Amino acid sequence: MSAELVNSPQWGIVVPDIAAAMRKWGALLGIGPFMHIEEIAPHEHQASYHGQPTDVRITVAFSYFGATQIELIQQLNTAPSPYVDFLAQGNSGIQHIGLWSHDFEASYSLLTAQGWHPVYTAAMRGVPHRTTYLVDGEGPGGPMIELSMMTERKSRLFAAMAQRVADWDGQHLTERYESMDALAQALGTATWTE
């Protein structure tokens, strides 16, 4: 795309059972631990799908495969979302490729100029731009793009997460956290976004 993007993408993997998915992807890729946030708080994920507010509740788990962040997502309710639609179409696996940008507006403009259309947004506390999912205007057949603002805090947190995976002793596949803030605290930062 451009130099605006951080060269460390994310695979966003949507699954019906996150516990089973951690075991499956951990074994397949030989990675761990998965840092599992039991439920993203409502104030941490205020979503809109096709222009309509939607009360999406998700649980997520993060790990790394080299420089690539692995995000597993299970939706906990049936609110309209790209996750629900993805599973309803008989899919399970990579639903989006996450891209981070230091210049959100420039990257967003480049994507839309190349025919990508925004369909889903999520406001995250402390992040100046809404995370946006875009679909390929040429039609289905590939993953969505998730565009998110990269901040200094997020960069430090992601680096700490990657280091935790690099230092993994292979003993415990899952580390559980009640919230994003709890994970941030375990990584040495007071909160996730502020």
C-alpha positions, 0 to 999 in steps of 0.5 A: 500500500504505502509507507504510511502502514506499519510493517507488522500485520495482523491476521484476524481469525474469527471462530465459534469457540475461542478455547478450541481455536487457541489449541488449534492455532497454537499447535498449527503455528507452534506459538503461545501463549495466547493472551486471552481477554475474556470479554471486551468491555462495552466502552472499549468497543463501540461499534457500527455496522453498515451505518447502524449502531450495534452492541457487539460483545466479543472475547479475543486472544492475541499471540504472535507468529514471527512479526505477525500478530494473531488475533482470535475473535469469538462473538458472544452475542448475535448482534449484527457484525462482520463476525456473525456474518462470516460464521453464518456463511459457513466460514471459520478462519482468517476474516480480516488482515489488520493494518496499522497506520501512523497517518490514518487519514492518508491510509484510509484515503489510499484504501478507498481510492483503490476500491475498498469500502468501509462497512464496520467501525469500532471506537476504542477508548483513547484512540483518535480514529475509529478502527475501520473494516473495509471490504473489497469493492470488486466483490467477496472472495478475500478477507476484509481489511481492518485499518487502525491508528497506531499510537505510541502506547499501542506500539509499546504494548504490541512490542511487549506482547511480541516479547512475551511470546518470544520468551514463552517457555511452552508451558501454559498456552493461555493467559487469561485477563478480565479486560484489556486494561488488565492485560496492559497492566501485566505488560507494564502499562497502567491502561490499554489506551490512556 
